[in-house]
Amino acid sequence: MTSDSHWHHLSCQVAELCVRIPASAGPAVLARELAALAPELTFRQVLSRGGWYRLGGVVDANNTHLSDNLETWAEEQLAAHDDDMAALCEDHAGRGLRATRLTGRTHYFVAATGAGATDFVQIEIEELQEVVCHSLFVAEDLPSGIEELVDPRAADLPCCTAGEPIGTPFLRLRRLTPMAGFLARMRAQRPEAQPIHRFVQAWEASSAGAATQFSNHWVIVVREHLDRYRQPVLHANPVAALNGAAPKFAATFGMQGLALHQAMARYDKAVGYPMAWFFHMLTIRSAPYALAGAVIDDVNAGFNYLSDRDVEVVKEWLYQPYAF
């Protein structure tokens, strides 16, 4: 097992790589550079997800940065004005200050570290572009509090996505996650298995796990925050590594028997592994939940088109459903 210090060192190397490589280089170049950093691993890009943003900083009328963190700047400015929002607005009105946002696209790279479904390391590299967003301290629409100043409802995502770019796109390491270790930490939080653990167990028990590596077809979106007692709380959701739309599950309500089997087989073939219909049913909803019940009804009626291991996986889900 690779040590935490090794992953920390690799994380620092990847962060430095993101500073050196232009965003225009693309995921293929990043994958080659990652392979050079860790030749014992075989990194490959499996997914890119865009269409998101996060808060940026503050610029003046000439697009000169006053702060890279809008929330921190707003809190410090309000404190400097004795928590008087009206005084803050009066002081900055007419200066042409504007907020920025970082619009992003996340590239996911994975490399196997063992034979198990979760034996892989996942690297998330963000491709970011800072854009000018909403104006601050506009006379006819002054904010009444920090929340309205930082992220007013009128400043929606489409507006900011089309905003004036500041600088060139750049890369930034979001996180490096040894997935088996993360899910083990997550499992230790609660005595019962969480949905992500059951999902992975179902994969390993099914025909899918015997046919292909989990990380060939999935990334795991992880999140960590502190609760009110300052204890870490971990979350994880599987996301299908589909660069494009999922295939359509071509089945009609009430379909059963041979027709249902053929519809499932076509779907699995389009995705590239057996039982894809089941795992996509739980995540991207390309198949209805009722499909699981219809399949078991067929099994009980003598239509044995699923292996015993897959029948048990479906029955286990019907006995105790979960989803993402």
C-alpha positions as CSV (number, residue, x, y, z in Angstrom):
1,M,0.0,0.0,0.0
2,T,1.3,3.4,-0.9
3,S,1.9,5.7,2.0
4,D,0.1,9.0,2.7
5,S,3.5,10.8,2.4
6,H,3.8,9.5,-1.2
7,W,0.4,10.8,-2.1
8,H,1.1,14.1,-0.5
9,H,4.4,14.4,-2.5
10,L,2.6,13.4,-5.7
11,S,-0.1,16.0,-5.0
12,C,2.5,18.7,-4.6
13,Q,4.1,17.7,-7.9
14,V,0.7,17.7,-9.7
15,A,0.0,21.2,-8.3
16,E,3.3,22.4,-9.7
17,L,2.6,20.8,-13.0
18,C,-0.7,22.7,-13.2
19,V,1.2,26.0,-12.9
20,R,3.7,25.0,-15.6
21,I,1.3,23.6,-18.2
22,P,-1.0,26.0,-20.2
23,A,-4.7,25.2,-20.1
24,S,-4.7,25.0,-23.9
25,A,-2.5,21.9,-23.7
26,G,-5.5,19.7,-23.2
27,P,-6.2,16.5,-21.2
28,A,-4.0,14.3,-23.4
29,V,-0.9,16.3,-22.6
30,L,-1.8,16.3,-18.9
31,A,-2.2,12.6,-18.9
32,R,1.3,12.2,-20.4
33,E,2.8,14.6,-17.9
34,L,1.1,12.7,-15.0
35,A,2.6,9.5,-16.4
36,A,6.1,11.1,-16.3
37,L,5.5,12.2,-12.6
38,A,4.4,8.7,-11.6
39,P,5.7,6.1,-14.0
40,E,4.6,3.3,-11.7
41,L,1.0,4.4,-12.3
42,T,-1.0,4.5,-15.6
43,F,-3.1,7.6,-15.5
44,R,-5.8,8.1,-18.1
45,Q,-8.5,10.7,-18.5
46,V,-11.9,9.3,-18.1
47,L,-14.2,12.3,-17.8
48,S,-14.5,16.1,-18.2
49,R,-17.3,18.0,-16.5
50,G,-18.1,21.7,-17.1
51,G,-20.8,24.2,-16.6
52,W,-20.0,25.1,-13.0
53,Y,-18.6,28.2,-11.3
54,R,-17.4,29.4,-8.0
55,L,-17.0,32.9,-6.5
56,G,-13.9,34.8,-7.4
57,G,-12.6,38.2,-6.3
58,V,-13.0,41.9,-6.7
59,V,-11.7,44.2,-9.5
60,D,-11.9,47.9,-10.0
61,A,-13.1,49.7,-13.2
62,N,-9.7,48.9,-14.9
63,N,-9.9,45.2,-14.0
64,T,-7.1,45.6,-11.4
65,H,-7.5,43.0,-8.7
66,L,-8.3,44.3,-5.3
67,S,-8.8,40.8,-3.8
68,D,-8.9,37.2,-5.0
69,N,-11.6,36.3,-2.5
70,L,-14.8,38.2,-2.7
71,E,-16.3,36.8,0.6
72,T,-13.2,37.6,2.6
73,W,-12.9,41.1,1.1
74,A,-16.6,41.9,1.8
75,E,-16.3,40.7,5.4
76,E,-13.1,42.7,6.1
77,Q,-14.6,45.8,4.5
78,L,-17.8,45.5,6.5
79,A,-15.8,45.1,9.7
80,A,-13.8,48.2,8.8
81,H,-17.0,50.1,8.6
82,D,-18.2,48.9,12.0
83,D,-20.7,46.5,10.4
84,D,-22.6,49.4,8.9
85,M,-23.6,48.2,5.4
86,A,-25.0,51.7,4.5
87,A,-21.6,53.2,5.3
88,L,-19.8,50.6,3.3
89,C,-22.0,51.2,0.3
90,E,-21.6,55.0,0.5
91,D,-17.8,54.7,0.7
92,H,-17.5,52.5,-2.4
93,A,-20.4,53.8,-4.5
94,G,-19.2,55.2,-7.9
95,R,-15.8,53.3,-7.8
96,G,-16.9,50.8,-10.5
97,L,-16.0,47.8,-8.4
98,R,-17.1,44.5,-9.8
99,A,-17.2,40.9,-8.6
100,T,-15.6,38.0,-10.6
101,R,-16.3,34.4,-10.8
102,L,-14.3,31.4,-11.9
103,T,-16.0,29.3,-14.5
104,G,-14.7,25.8,-14.6
105,R,-14.3,22.5,-16.2
106,T,-13.0,19.5,-14.2
107,H,-10.8,16.9,-15.8
108,Y,-10.7,13.5,-14.0
109,F,-7.7,11.2,-14.3
110,V,-7.5,7.8,-12.7
111,A,-4.8,5.1,-12.2
112,A,-5.3,1.6,-10.8
113,T,-3.4,0.8,-7.6
114,G,-4.7,-2.8,-7.2
115,A,-7.3,-5.3,-8.3
116,G,-10.3,-4.1,-6.2
117,A,-13.0,-1.8,-7.5
118,T,-11.8,1.1,-5.3
119,D,-8.1,0.4,-5.7
120,F,-7.4,3.5,-7.7
121,V,-6.1,7.0,-7.3
122,Q,-8.2,9.9,-8.7
123,I,-6.9,13.3,-9.7
124,E,-9.2,16.2,-10.4
125,I,-7.6,19.1,-12.4
126,E,-9.7,22.2,-12.9
127,E,-9.5,24.3,-16.1
128,L,-10.5,27.8,-14.9
129,Q,-11.4,31.1,-16.5
130,E,-12.0,34.2,-14.4
131,V,-14.8,36.4,-15.8
132,V,-16.2,39.7,-14.6
133,C,-19.6,39.1,-13.0
134,H,-21.9,41.6,-11.3
135,S,-21.3,45.2,-10.4
136,L,-20.9,46.0,-6.7
137,F,-22.6,49.0,-5.0
138,V,-24.9,50.0,-7.8
139,A,-26.8,53.1,-6.7
140,E,-30.2,51.8,-7.7
141,D,-29.7,48.3,-6.3
142,L,-27.5,48.6,-3.2
143,P,-27.1,45.4,-1.2
144,S,-28.7,45.1,2.3
145,G,-26.2,42.5,3.6
146,I,-23.2,40.4,2.8
147,E,-25.2,37.7,1.0
148,E,-26.7,40.1,-1.5
149,L,-23.3,41.7,-2.1
150,V,-21.4,38.5,-2.6
151,D,-24.0,36.5,-4.7
152,P,-27.1,38.4,-5.6
153,R,-29.9,36.4,-7.2
154,A,-29.8,38.6,-10.3
155,A,-26.3,37.6,-11.0
156,D,-27.1,34.2,-12.4
157,L,-24.7,31.7,-14.0
158,P,-25.5,32.3,-17.7
159,C,-24.7,36.0,-17.2
160,C,-21.4,35.3,-15.7
161,T,-20.4,32.6,-18.1
162,A,-20.7,35.1,-20.9
163,G,-18.9,37.8,-18.8
164,E,-15.7,39.6,-19.8
165,P,-12.7,37.3,-19.3
166,I,-9.8,38.5,-17.2
167,G,-6.5,36.9,-18.1
168,T,-6.1,33.6,-19.8
169,P,-7.5,30.2,-18.7
170,F,-5.4,28.3,-16.2
171,L,-5.1,24.9,-14.5
172,R,-5.4,24.2,-10.8
173,L,-5.2,20.9,-8.9
174,R,-8.5,20.4,-7.1
175,R,-7.6,17.2,-5.2
176,L,-5.8,13.9,-5.4
177,T,-7.8,11.1,-3.8
178,P,-6.6,7.5,-3.0
179,M,-10.1,6.2,-3.3
180,A,-9.9,3.0,-1.2
181,G,-8.6,5.0,1.7
182,F,-11.2,7.8,1.4
183,L,-14.1,5.3,1.3
184,A,-12.6,3.4,4.3
185,R,-12.5,6.7,6.3
186,M,-16.1,7.3,5.2
187,R,-17.2,3.8,6.3
188,A,-15.7,4.5,9.7
189,Q,-18.1,7.4,10.2
190,R,-21.1,5.2,10.5
191,P,-21.7,1.6,11.5
192,E,-24.0,0.9,8.5
193,A,-22.8,0.9,4.8
194,Q,-23.6,4.1,3.0
195,P,-25.0,4.1,-0.6
196,I,-21.5,4.5,-2.2
197,H,-20.3,1.4,-0.3
198,R,-23.3,-0.6,-1.3
199,F,-22.9,0.6,-4.9
200,V,-19.3,-0.6,-5.0
201,Q,-20.2,-3.9,-3.4
202,A,-22.9,-4.4,-6.0
203,W,-20.4,-3.8,-8.7
204,E,-17.9,-6.3,-7.3
205,A,-20.6,-8.9,-6.8
206,S,-22.1,-8.5,-10.3
207,S,-21.1,-9.5,-13.8
208,A,-19.9,-5.9,-14.3
209,G,-17.1,-6.3,-11.7
210,A,-16.0,-9.5,-13.4
211,A,-15.9,-7.9,-16.8
212,T,-14.1,-4.6,-16.3
213,Q,-12.4,-2.3,-13.9
214,F,-14.7,0.0,-12.0
215,S,-12.6,3.1,-12.6
216,N,-12.8,2.5,-16.4
217,H,-16.5,3.6,-16.2
218,W,-16.9,5.7,-13.0
219,V,-15.4,8.6,-11.1
220,I,-16.3,9.2,-7.5
221,V,-17.1,12.8,-6.7
222,V,-16.0,13.4,-3.1
223,R,-16.7,16.2,-0.6
224,E,-15.5,16.9,2.9
225,H,-16.7,19.5,5.4
226,L,-16.6,20.1,9.1
227,D,-19.7,19.6,11.3
228,R,-20.6,21.9,14.2
229,Y,-18.2,19.9,16.4
230,R,-15.4,20.5,13.9
231,Q,-15.3,16.9,12.9
232,P,-14.8,15.9,9.3
233,V,-17.8,14.6,7.4
234,L,-17.2,12.8,4.1
235,H,-19.5,12.4,1.2
236,A,-19.1,10.4,-2.1
237,N,-21.2,9.9,-5.2
238,P,-20.5,7.8,-8.3
239,V,-20.7,9.6,-11.6
240,A,-20.7,7.7,-14.8
241,A,-17.7,8.5,-17.0
242,L,-19.8,9.3,-20.1
243,N,-18.3,12.1,-22.2
244,G,-21.6,12.7,-23.9
245,A,-25.2,11.7,-23.4
246,A,-26.1,8.3,-22.1
247,P,-27.8,5.8,-24.5
248,K,-31.5,5.7,-24.4
249,F,-33.1,2.7,-22.7
250,A,-35.5,1.6,-25.3
251,A,-38.2,-0.2,-23.3
252,T,-41.9,0.5,-22.9
253,F,-44.0,0.2,-19.7
254,G,-45.0,-3.3,-19.0
255,M,-42.3,-4.9,-21.2
256,Q,-41.2,-8.3,-20.0
257,G,-39.6,-11.5,-21.1
258,L,-37.6,-11.7,-24.3
259,A,-38.4,-8.1,-25.3
260,L,-37.2,-6.8,-22.0
261,H,-34.0,-8.9,-22.1
262,Q,-33.2,-7.6,-25.6
263,A,-33.7,-4.0,-24.5
264,M,-31.3,-4.5,-21.5
265,A,-28.8,-6.3,-23.7
266,R,-28.8,-3.4,-26.3
267,Y,-28.3,-0.9,-23.5
268,D,-25.4,-2.8,-21.9
269,K,-23.8,-3.2,-25.3
270,A,-24.1,0.5,-26.0
271,V,-22.5,1.4,-22.6
272,G,-19.8,-1.3,-22.8
273,Y,-20.3,-3.7,-19.9
274,P,-23.0,-6.0,-18.4
275,M,-25.5,-4.7,-15.9
276,A,-25.0,-1.1,-17.1
277,W,-28.8,-0.7,-17.0
278,F,-28.8,-1.4,-13.2
279,F,-26.0,1.0,-12.3
280,H,-27.2,3.7,-14.5
281,M,-30.7,3.2,-13.0
282,L,-29.3,4.2,-9.7
283,T,-27.3,7.2,-10.9
284,I,-28.2,8.9,-14.2
285,R,-31.9,7.6,-14.2
286,S,-31.7,6.4,-17.8
287,A,-33.8,3.4,-16.7
288,P,-36.8,3.6,-14.3
289,Y,-36.6,2.0,-10.9
290,A,-39.6,-0.2,-11.9
291,L,-37.2,-2.1,-14.2
292,A,-35.6,-3.9,-11.3
293,G,-39.0,-5.3,-10.2
294,A,-39.9,-6.3,-13.7
295,V,-36.6,-8.2,-14.1
296,I,-37.2,-10.2,-10.8
297,D,-40.8,-10.8,-11.9
298,D,-39.4,-12.4,-15.1
299,V,-37.0,-14.4,-13.0
300,N,-39.8,-15.7,-10.9
301,A,-41.8,-16.6,-14.0
302,G,-38.9,-18.7,-15.3
303,F,-37.1,-16.2,-17.7
304,N,-33.5,-16.8,-16.6
305,Y,-31.6,-14.2,-18.7
306,L,-29.6,-12.9,-15.8
307,S,-26.8,-14.8,-14.0
308,D,-27.4,-15.9,-10.4
309,R,-25.0,-13.3,-9.2
310,D,-26.8,-10.5,-11.0
311,V,-30.2,-11.7,-9.8
312,E,-28.9,-11.5,-6.2
313,V,-27.6,-7.9,-6.7
314,V,-31.0,-6.8,-8.0
315,K,-32.9,-8.6,-5.2
316,E,-30.6,-7.0,-2.6
317,W,-31.4,-3.5,-4.0
318,L,-35.2,-4.3,-4.1
319,Y,-35.0,-5.4,-0.4
320,Q,-33.2,-2.2,0.6
321,P,-33.3,0.4,-2.1
322,Y,-30.9,3.3,-2.4
323,A,-30.0,5.9,-5.0
324,F,-27.9,9.0,-5.6
